[in-house]
């Protein structure tokens, strides 16, 4: 039975559901593999933040 634990499966949702601008509140659906902090708000240019 070596290496065959009773794992609990995946625990999280895999990341944030949305990226939100902390400055103006603009919200866009998160794209998997692209960090929210690397995205810029199209309204004001501020770095986006993850929102769960």
Backbone torsions as a table, in degrees:
resi	resn	phi	psi	omega
1	UNK	NA	14.6	-179.3
2	UNK	-63.3	127.1	177.3
3	UNK	80.9	11.0	-179.5
4	UNK	-120.4	71.8	180.0
5	UNK	-76.0	176.3	-179.8
6	UNK	-99.4	47.4	-175.0
7	UNK	-43.2	157.7	-176.8
8	UNK	-97.7	7.9	-179.9
9	UNK	78.6	-168.6	179.8
10	UNK	-72.0	139.9	-176.0
11	UNK	-101.7	-27.7	-175.5
12	UNK	-112.5	-176.7	179.6
13	UNK	-89.0	-4.4	179.4
14	UNK	92.9	5.7	178.8
15	UNK	136.9	-176.7	-178.2
16	UNK	-71.0	151.4	177.5
17	UNK	-80.7	-33.5	-177.3
18	UNK	-137.8	158.2	169.5
19	UNK	-110.8	130.2	-174.4
20	UNK	-125.1	140.1	175.6
21	UNK	-80.4	123.0	179.0
22	UNK	-71.7	-15.2	-177.3
23	UNK	-87.7	-52.1	-174.6
24	UNK	-114.4	-9.0	176.8
25	UNK	88.0	3.8	177.7
26	UNK	-58.9	139.0	-174.9
27	UNK	-130.8	135.7	178.7
28	UNK	-137.5	147.9	179.3
29	UNK	-66.8	136.7	-178.2
30	UNK	-68.7	137.7	175.6
31	UNK	-98.4	123.9	-177.6
32	UNK	-60.2	133.9	179.3
33	UNK	90.4	-6.9	179.3
34	UNK	-115.8	112.0	179.5
35	UNK	-63.0	138.1	179.2
36	UNK	-58.2	-38.4	-177.7
37	UNK	-64.0	-19.3	178.6
38	UNK	-86.5	-8.1	179.3
39	UNK	-93.1	147.5	177.0
40	UNK	-111.6	142.2	178.2
41	UNK	-66.0	129.4	178.9
42	UNK	-69.8	-18.4	-179.8
43	UNK	-83.7	-45.3	-172.9
44	UNK	-127.8	-7.3	176.4
45	UNK	85.4	2.7	179.5
46	UNK	-76.5	148.0	177.1
47	UNK	-64.4	135.7	-179.0
48	UNK	-77.3	156.6	179.7
49	UNK	-121.7	148.4	177.4
50	UNK	-71.0	145.9	177.2
51	UNK	-135.8	127.0	-175.6
52	UNK	-97.5	NA	NA
